[in-house]
Amino acid sequence: MVEQEKWKWQEPGTTWKGAGLYHVTLTIPDRRPLLGCLEVPDNDPGKSKVWRTALGNALVDCLLSIQSYHPEVQVLHFCLMPDHLHAVVYVRRTMPTGIRGVVRGFWQATKKIGRACSAAASIAPSLVAPSLVAPSLVAPSSIAPNGIRRNYQKERGARNYQEETASQGLREATAGLEALAAGLREELGEEAYYRLEPIFTEMPFIRPMGRNTQLPNTIRYIDMNPQRLATKRLRPGFFRVQRGIEIGGRSYDGVGNTTLLMAERFSTVHVRNVMVKAAEQGDAEPLRNYKNSCVLAARQGTIMVSPFISTDEKQVMQVLLREERPFICLTDNGFRDYYKPIDSLFDACAAGRVLILSPWPYDAGKRHISRADCVALNKMAEEICDSLE
């Protein structure tokens, strides 16, 4: 297997050994739904839930066992999805090796149960049959009033209680996977064992959470995962990445409602520096009037087009979202295969009120927009308006 770029997002010299909060994501690289099944009762995304497979159940057990090996680490929150797992972990005190060592150990354990599942699928299919599922505890962990600490044993007891209500078949399946994992290496031998597919071939991604507001925002993001997946499945057209959208002689990739390109009137949202500087010197009327004019135009049916980069431009976008006005947003990075819009745009995209366009392919290493990108995107917004009217 080709060695992937691991930990490339970690600053040189950073070990992350101290106390802190981290968002950890483990994904099945080819996105097979081996961990659970999404159910959407009454086609209502708000009622969606994930049912665990035996592998998903074993993966959750593996996650919650981290504290047994690293008492300084607590799993505060998690969500199991059909093809990935999100978790928020809290490191309560300085660790000898840092969070990297903890996550690497967790990853090695998940590869072990992955190999067991691969073997079970061929020699004992009943252990991983889709019918052997149980309700997924989408967010079973809870955060105590102080925002960080919680009673792990109490949560573990609640989880065990719910598992007792699951089917006997699931309990047998989970136990079968664990037993299979324990005996495979001895029975097959080293060479044959390591030829089994580990399923979890990519190391988990870990992101430090540096600001206090990141904890509730991350938990909300995690909890909304089943609802967002259900929305994407019910409205696939608005979330499918569409390649090669030709506008004014330029090619864009897009996500959202392309019928917005057939509107009658278009206008840009571009707050000039002269307006901002005037406002900083006490003359805020030109800036206020310009932002109000953008909103008034949208109310009259004009499709506003902009990368919405500056704070003032983002304020206009927030009004458009709040008033449910359609608009076109340009972005400086393209779309990966499993792209989904950020929180502020997701519901609008699902309702067909937004089209997100990018003139450039997706770059996994891109972190910040450059000034040159800002200038180029604002120019493209003007080109789009000119070519469509």
C-alpha positions as CSV (number, residue, x, y, z in Angstrom):
1,M,0.0,0.0,0.0
2,V,1.3,3.5,-0.9
3,E,2.2,5.4,2.2
4,Q,-0.3,8.3,2.6
5,E,0.6,11.7,3.8
6,K,-0.2,11.4,7.5
7,W,-0.4,14.3,9.9
8,K,0.4,16.8,7.2
9,W,-2.0,19.3,8.9
10,Q,0.1,19.2,12.1
11,E,2.5,22.1,12.5
12,P,6.2,21.2,12.6
13,G,7.4,20.7,16.1
14,T,3.9,20.3,17.5
15,T,3.3,17.1,19.5
16,W,-0.1,17.9,21.1
17,K,0.8,16.3,24.4
18,G,-1.1,18.8,26.6
19,A,-4.7,19.0,27.6
20,G,-7.2,19.9,24.9
21,L,-10.2,18.9,22.8
22,Y,-9.9,17.0,19.5
23,H,-12.2,16.1,16.7
24,V,-11.4,12.6,15.4
25,T,-12.8,11.1,12.1
26,L,-12.3,7.6,11.0
27,T,-13.5,6.8,7.4
28,I,-13.8,3.6,5.3
29,P,-11.8,4.9,2.3
30,D,-14.1,3.5,-0.4
31,R,-17.1,4.6,1.5
32,R,-18.8,1.2,1.7
33,P,-21.7,1.4,4.2
34,L,-20.3,-1.4,6.4
35,L,-20.8,0.3,9.8
36,G,-24.5,1.0,9.7
37,C,-27.8,1.6,7.8
38,L,-29.5,4.9,7.5
39,E,-33.3,4.9,8.2
40,V,-35.5,7.9,7.3
41,P,-39.0,7.4,8.8
42,D,-41.7,9.1,6.8
43,N,-39.1,10.6,4.5
44,D,-38.4,13.1,7.2
45,P,-34.7,13.9,7.5
46,G,-35.3,15.2,11.0
47,K,-36.3,11.7,12.1
48,S,-33.3,9.9,10.5
49,K,-31.2,7.5,12.5
50,V,-28.4,5.0,11.9
51,W,-28.7,1.4,12.8
52,R,-25.4,-0.3,13.6
53,T,-24.0,-3.4,11.9
54,A,-21.9,-5.8,13.9
55,L,-18.8,-4.1,12.6
56,G,-20.2,-0.7,13.6
57,N,-21.0,-2.0,17.1
58,A,-17.5,-3.4,17.5
59,L,-16.0,-0.1,16.3
60,V,-17.9,1.8,18.9
61,D,-16.7,-0.6,21.6
62,C,-13.2,0.0,20.4
63,L,-13.6,3.8,20.6
64,L,-15.1,3.7,24.1
65,S,-12.3,1.4,25.3
66,I,-9.7,4.1,24.7
67,Q,-10.0,5.3,28.3
68,S,-9.1,1.9,29.6
69,Y,-5.7,2.3,28.0
70,H,-5.4,6.0,28.4
71,P,-7.1,7.3,31.6
72,E,-6.2,10.9,30.7
73,V,-8.5,10.7,27.6
74,Q,-12.3,10.9,27.6
75,V,-14.6,10.3,24.7
76,L,-17.1,13.2,25.1
77,H,-19.3,12.6,22.1
78,F,-19.6,10.5,19.0
79,C,-21.7,9.7,16.0
80,L,-21.5,6.5,13.9
81,M,-22.4,6.9,10.3
82,P,-22.7,4.1,7.6
83,D,-19.2,4.7,6.3
84,H,-17.4,6.8,9.0
85,L,-17.2,7.6,12.7
86,H,-16.9,11.1,14.3
87,A,-15.7,11.5,17.9
88,V,-14.8,14.4,20.2
89,V,-12.2,13.4,22.7
90,Y,-11.0,15.4,25.7
91,V,-7.4,15.1,26.9
92,R,-7.5,16.0,30.6
93,R,-3.8,16.3,31.3
94,T,-0.4,16.0,29.6
95,M,0.3,12.7,27.9
96,P,3.6,10.9,27.5
97,T,3.3,10.4,23.7
98,G,0.6,12.9,22.7
99,I,-2.8,12.4,21.0
100,R,-1.0,11.0,17.9
101,G,0.0,7.9,19.8
102,V,-3.5,7.5,21.2
103,V,-5.1,7.7,17.8
104,R,-2.6,5.5,16.2
105,G,-3.3,2.8,18.8
106,F,-7.0,3.1,18.2
107,W,-6.4,2.8,14.4
108,Q,-4.4,-0.4,14.9
109,A,-7.3,-1.8,16.9
110,T,-9.8,-0.9,14.3
111,K,-7.7,-2.6,11.6
112,K,-7.8,-5.8,13.7
113,I,-11.6,-5.8,13.8
114,G,-11.7,-4.9,10.1
115,R,-9.7,-8.0,9.2
116,A,-12.0,-10.1,11.4
117,C,-15.0,-8.6,9.5
118,S,-13.3,-9.4,6.1
119,A,-12.8,-13.0,7.1
120,A,-16.3,-13.3,8.5
121,A,-17.8,-12.0,5.3
122,S,-16.3,-15.0,3.5
123,I,-16.3,-17.8,6.0
124,A,-19.3,-16.9,8.2
125,P,-21.6,-14.4,6.4
126,S,-24.2,-14.5,9.1
127,L,-21.9,-12.6,11.4
128,V,-22.0,-9.5,9.2
129,A,-25.4,-9.9,7.5
130,P,-27.2,-6.6,7.1
131,S,-30.2,-7.9,9.0
132,L,-28.2,-8.1,12.2
133,V,-28.4,-4.5,13.2
134,A,-29.2,-2.5,16.3
135,P,-30.2,1.1,16.9
136,S,-27.1,3.2,16.7
137,L,-26.4,5.5,19.7
138,V,-25.9,8.5,17.5
139,A,-24.7,10.6,20.4
140,P,-24.8,8.5,23.5
141,S,-22.1,10.4,25.4
142,S,-23.2,13.5,27.2
143,I,-21.3,16.6,28.4
144,A,-21.8,17.5,32.0
145,P,-22.9,21.0,33.0
146,N,-19.3,22.2,33.3
147,G,-18.9,21.5,29.5
148,I,-16.2,18.9,29.7
149,R,-16.4,16.3,32.4
150,R,-18.8,13.4,32.4
151,N,-19.2,10.2,34.3
152,Y,-17.8,7.5,31.9
153,Q,-19.1,4.6,33.9
154,K,-22.6,6.1,34.0
155,E,-22.6,6.4,30.2
156,R,-21.1,3.0,29.8
157,G,-23.9,1.6,31.9
158,A,-26.6,3.4,29.9
159,R,-25.0,2.0,26.7
160,N,-24.9,-1.5,28.1
161,Y,-28.6,-1.2,29.1
162,Q,-29.6,-0.2,25.5
163,E,-27.4,-3.0,24.1
164,E,-29.3,-5.5,26.4
165,T,-32.5,-4.5,24.5
166,A,-30.9,-5.2,21.1
167,S,-31.5,-8.5,19.4
168,Q,-29.7,-11.6,20.6
169,G,-28.5,-12.0,17.0
170,L,-26.5,-8.8,17.2
171,R,-24.9,-9.7,20.5
172,E,-23.9,-13.0,19.0
173,A,-22.6,-11.3,15.9
174,T,-20.5,-8.8,17.9
175,A,-19.1,-11.6,20.1
176,G,-18.5,-13.6,16.9
177,L,-16.4,-10.8,15.4
178,E,-14.4,-10.4,18.6
179,A,-13.7,-14.1,18.9
180,L,-12.8,-14.3,15.2
181,A,-10.4,-11.4,15.6
182,A,-8.7,-13.2,18.5
183,G,-8.3,-16.5,16.7
184,L,-7.5,-15.4,13.1
185,R,-3.9,-14.6,13.6
186,E,-3.1,-17.8,15.3
187,E,-5.2,-20.0,12.9
188,L,-4.1,-18.4,9.6
189,G,-0.5,-17.5,10.4
190,E,1.1,-14.1,10.1
191,E,1.3,-13.9,6.3
192,A,-2.2,-15.0,5.6
193,Y,-3.6,-12.8,8.4
194,Y,-2.0,-9.6,7.1
195,R,-3.4,-10.4,3.6
196,L,-6.9,-9.9,4.9
197,E,-8.4,-6.5,4.1
198,P,-8.2,-4.3,7.2
199,I,-11.0,-2.1,5.9
200,F,-9.8,0.9,7.8
201,T,-6.7,1.5,5.7
202,E,-6.4,5.3,6.3
203,M,-5.3,6.7,9.6
204,P,-8.0,8.7,11.4
205,F,-8.0,12.5,10.8
206,I,-7.6,14.6,13.9
207,R,-8.3,18.3,14.3
208,P,-7.5,20.3,17.5
209,M,-10.4,22.5,18.8
210,G,-8.7,25.7,20.0
211,R,-11.7,28.0,20.7
212,N,-14.4,27.5,23.3
213,T,-17.1,27.9,20.6
214,Q,-15.7,25.0,18.6
215,L,-17.0,22.4,21.1
216,P,-20.8,23.1,20.8
217,N,-20.4,23.8,17.0
218,T,-18.5,20.5,16.5
219,I,-21.1,18.6,18.5
220,R,-23.9,20.2,16.5
221,Y,-22.1,19.3,13.3
222,I,-21.6,15.7,14.4
223,D,-25.3,15.3,15.6
224,M,-26.6,16.7,12.3
225,N,-24.7,14.1,10.2
226,P,-27.6,11.6,9.9
227,Q,-30.1,14.4,9.0
228,R,-27.7,15.8,6.3
229,L,-27.1,12.4,4.8
230,A,-30.9,11.8,4.7
231,T,-31.4,15.1,3.0
232,K,-28.8,14.4,0.4
233,R,-30.3,11.1,-0.4
234,L,-33.8,12.5,-0.7
235,R,-32.6,15.4,-2.9
236,P,-29.6,14.0,-4.7
237,G,-29.8,16.5,-7.6
238,F,-29.0,19.5,-5.5
239,F,-26.0,17.8,-3.9
240,R,-24.4,16.0,-6.8
241,V,-21.2,17.6,-8.0
242,Q,-21.8,18.8,-11.6
243,R,-18.7,19.2,-13.7
244,G,-18.0,21.5,-16.7
245,I,-20.7,24.2,-16.3
246,E,-20.0,26.7,-19.1
247,I,-20.7,30.3,-18.2
248,G,-19.2,33.1,-20.3
249,G,-16.5,31.0,-21.9
250,R,-15.3,29.7,-18.5
251,S,-15.9,26.2,-17.0
252,Y,-17.0,25.8,-13.5
253,D,-17.8,22.8,-11.2
254,G,-21.0,23.3,-9.2
255,V,-23.2,22.0,-6.4
256,G,-26.8,23.2,-6.0
257,N,-29.6,24.4,-8.3
258,T,-28.3,25.2,-11.8
259,T,-31.7,26.5,-12.9
260,L,-30.7,29.7,-11.1
261,L,-28.6,30.4,-14.1
262,M,-31.8,30.9,-16.1
263,A,-33.0,33.9,-14.1
264,E,-33.7,37.2,-15.8
265,R,-31.6,39.5,-13.6
266,F,-28.2,39.1,-11.9
267,S,-26.1,41.5,-9.8
268,T,-22.8,41.2,-7.8
269,V,-22.2,41.7,-4.1
270,H,-18.8,43.4,-3.9
271,V,-18.1,45.7,-1.0
272,R,-15.3,48.1,-2.1
273,N,-12.4,49.0,0.2
274,V,-13.3,52.7,-0.1
275,M,-16.7,52.0,1.5
276,V,-15.1,50.1,4.4
277,K,-12.4,52.8,5.0
278,A,-15.1,55.5,4.9
279,A,-17.1,53.6,7.5
280,E,-14.0,53.2,9.7
281,Q,-13.6,57.0,9.6
282,G,-17.2,57.6,10.6
283,D,-19.0,57.8,7.3
284,A,-20.9,54.5,7.4
285,E,-23.8,55.7,5.2
286,P,-22.4,54.6,1.7
287,L,-21.6,51.1,3.0
288,R,-25.0,50.8,4.7
289,N,-26.8,52.0,1.6
290,Y,-24.9,49.6,-0.6
291,K,-25.6,46.5,1.5
292,N,-29.3,47.6,1.7
293,S,-29.4,48.0,-2.1
294,C,-28.2,44.4,-2.5
295,V,-30.9,43.0,-0.2
296,L,-33.6,45.2,-1.9
297,A,-32.5,43.9,-5.4
298,A,-32.7,40.3,-4.1
299,R,-36.2,41.0,-2.8
300,Q,-37.2,42.1,-6.3
301,G,-36.0,38.8,-7.9
302,T,-32.4,39.6,-8.8
303,I,-30.0,36.7,-8.3
304,M,-27.0,38.0,-6.3
305,V,-23.6,36.6,-7.3
306,S,-20.5,36.8,-5.1
307,P,-17.8,34.9,-3.4
308,F,-19.0,36.6,-0.2
309,I,-15.5,37.0,1.2
310,S,-15.5,40.1,3.4
311,T,-17.4,40.5,6.7
312,D,-19.8,42.9,5.1
313,E,-20.5,40.6,2.1
314,K,-21.1,37.8,4.5
315,Q,-23.6,39.9,6.3
316,V,-25.5,40.4,3.1
317,M,-25.4,36.6,2.5
318,Q,-26.8,36.0,6.0
319,V,-29.8,38.3,5.2
320,L,-30.4,36.4,1.9
321,L,-30.3,33.1,3.8
322,R,-32.6,34.4,6.5
323,E,-35.1,35.8,4.0
324,E,-34.8,32.7,1.8
325,R,-33.6,34.6,-1.3
326,P,-31.7,32.6,-4.0
327,F,-28.1,33.5,-4.8
328,I,-24.9,32.2,-6.5
329,C,-21.8,31.7,-4.3
330,L,-18.3,31.4,-5.8
331,T,-15.7,29.4,-3.8
332,D,-11.9,29.3,-4.0
333,N,-11.7,25.5,-3.8
334,G,-13.4,22.8,-5.8
335,F,-15.5,19.9,-4.7
336,R,-14.3,16.4,-3.5
337,D,-16.5,13.5,-4.4
338,Y,-18.4,13.5,-1.1
339,Y,-18.7,17.2,-0.8
340,K,-21.5,18.8,1.3
341,P,-22.0,22.5,1.9
342,I,-21.2,24.1,5.2
343,D,-23.9,24.5,7.8
344,S,-24.9,28.0,6.7
345,L,-25.6,26.8,3.1
346,F,-26.8,23.3,3.5
347,D,-30.5,23.9,4.1
348,A,-30.6,26.6,1.4
349,C,-28.9,24.1,-1.0
350,A,-31.4,21.4,-0.1
351,A,-34.3,23.9,-0.9
352,G,-32.8,24.8,-4.3
353,R,-32.0,28.4,-3.3
354,V,-28.2,28.2,-3.8
355,L,-25.8,27.4,-6.5
356,I,-22.1,27.1,-5.4
357,L,-19.6,27.4,-8.2
358,S,-15.8,26.9,-8.3
359,P,-13.5,27.5,-11.3
360,W,-10.7,25.4,-9.8
361,P,-10.4,21.7,-8.9
362,Y,-10.4,20.5,-5.3
363,D,-7.1,20.9,-3.5
364,A,-6.9,18.9,-0.2
365,G,-3.9,21.0,0.9
366,K,-5.6,24.4,0.5
367,R,-6.2,26.1,3.8
368,H,-6.6,29.8,3.2
369,I,-7.8,32.0,0.4
370,S,-5.2,34.3,-1.2
371,R,-5.6,37.9,-2.2
372,A,-5.1,36.9,-5.8
373,D,-8.0,34.4,-5.5
374,C,-10.2,37.1,-4.0
375,V,-9.6,39.4,-6.9
376,A,-10.1,36.6,-9.4
377,L,-13.4,35.4,-7.9
378,N,-14.8,38.9,-7.7
379,K,-14.0,39.4,-11.4
380,M,-15.6,36.1,-12.3
381,A,-18.8,37.2,-10.4
382,E,-18.9,40.2,-12.7
383,E,-18.3,38.0,-15.8
384,I,-21.2,35.7,-14.8
385,C,-23.6,38.6,-14.4
386,D,-22.5,40.2,-17.7
387,S,-22.8,36.9,-19.7
388,L,-26.1,35.8,-18.3
389,E,-28.0,39.0,-18.6
